[in-house]
Amino acid sequence: MDATEKIKQLLKQRGWSAYRLAKESDLSDSTIANIIKRNAVPSVTTLESICKGFGITMSQFFADGELIEVNDKTRDLLDCWSALSEEQRDAALILLKKMNQK
């Protein structure tokens, strides 16, 4: 799937308009319209802005699997997780799984 199709897919999945993507990405409406309506290939810089607007990384954008939205809380959680020892991670995972049980 090319970048333009991926952007269209992400818009559809989120139920976003091109206008919302432009606002979230700090890009002009015409830039997004050119990509979506004219299938213009976005520059790397533009694509970085679009990914930031969607709350994903460039790696996630090009990944074939399911996307996980990265927001400030998720980044904070990942930063904390990476600072833990393996034993602490195991304990935290057990705790999270217990909290998730219904």
C-alpha positions as CSV (number, residue, x, y, z in Angstrom):
1,M,0.0,0.0,0.0
2,D,1.4,3.4,-0.9
3,A,1.6,6.4,1.4
4,T,-1.5,8.1,0.0
5,E,-3.7,5.0,0.3
6,K,-2.4,4.5,3.9
7,I,-3.4,8.1,4.8
8,K,-6.8,7.5,3.3
9,Q,-7.2,4.3,5.3
10,L,-6.1,6.0,8.5
11,L,-8.6,8.8,7.9
12,K,-11.4,6.2,7.4
13,Q,-10.4,4.2,10.4
14,R,-10.6,7.2,12.7
15,G,-13.6,8.8,11.0
16,W,-11.5,12.0,10.4
17,S,-12.0,14.5,7.6
18,A,-9.2,15.9,5.6
19,Y,-9.7,19.2,7.4
20,R,-9.2,17.5,10.8
21,L,-6.0,15.9,9.6
22,A,-4.7,19.2,8.3
23,K,-5.4,20.8,11.7
24,E,-3.9,17.9,13.8
25,S,-0.9,17.9,11.5
26,D,-0.4,21.7,11.4
27,L,-0.5,21.5,7.6
28,S,-2.6,23.5,5.1
29,D,-5.9,22.2,3.8
30,S,-4.5,22.4,0.3
31,T,-1.5,20.2,1.2
32,I,-3.8,17.4,2.5
33,A,-6.3,17.9,-0.4
34,N,-3.4,17.4,-2.9
35,I,-2.4,14.2,-1.2
36,I,-5.9,12.8,-0.9
37,K,-7.6,14.0,-4.1
38,R,-4.7,14.1,-6.5
39,N,-2.8,11.2,-5.1
40,A,0.3,13.4,-4.6
41,V,3.2,11.7,-2.9
42,P,3.9,13.6,0.4
43,S,7.5,14.6,1.2
44,V,9.2,13.0,4.1
45,T,8.7,16.2,6.1
46,T,5.0,16.3,5.3
47,L,4.6,12.7,6.1
48,E,6.3,13.2,9.5
49,S,3.8,16.0,10.2
50,I,0.9,13.7,9.2
51,C,2.2,10.9,11.4
52,K,2.4,13.3,14.3
53,G,-1.1,14.4,13.6
54,F,-2.3,10.8,13.7
55,G,-0.3,10.2,16.9
56,I,1.8,7.5,15.3
57,T,5.5,7.1,14.3
58,M,6.8,6.8,10.8
59,S,7.6,3.1,11.6
60,Q,4.0,2.5,12.6
61,F,2.8,4.2,9.5
62,F,4.8,1.8,7.3
63,A,4.2,-1.3,9.5
64,D,1.8,-3.9,8.1
65,G,0.3,-4.8,11.5
66,E,-2.2,-3.1,13.8
67,L,-1.3,0.4,14.8
68,I,-1.1,1.6,18.4
69,E,-1.8,5.3,18.8
70,V,1.1,7.0,20.6
71,N,0.0,9.9,22.8
72,D,1.7,11.7,25.7
73,K,0.4,9.1,28.3
74,T,1.5,6.2,26.1
75,R,5.0,7.7,25.7
76,D,5.2,8.3,29.4
77,L,4.2,4.7,30.1
78,L,6.8,3.4,27.6
79,D,9.5,5.6,29.1
80,C,8.7,4.3,32.6
81,W,8.6,0.7,31.3
82,S,12.0,0.9,29.6
83,A,13.5,2.1,32.9
84,L,12.4,-1.0,34.7
85,S,14.4,-4.2,35.3
86,E,13.2,-7.4,33.8
87,E,11.9,-8.5,37.2
88,Q,10.0,-5.2,37.7
89,R,8.5,-5.5,34.2
90,D,7.2,-9.0,35.1
91,A,5.7,-7.7,38.3
92,A,4.1,-4.7,36.5
93,L,2.7,-6.9,33.8
94,I,1.1,-9.2,36.4
95,L,-0.4,-6.2,38.1
96,L,-1.8,-4.7,34.9
97,K,-3.3,-8.1,33.9
98,K,-5.0,-8.3,37.3
99,M,-6.3,-4.8,36.9
100,N,-7.7,-5.7,33.5
101,Q,-9.7,-8.7,34.7
102,K,-13.4,-8.3,35.0
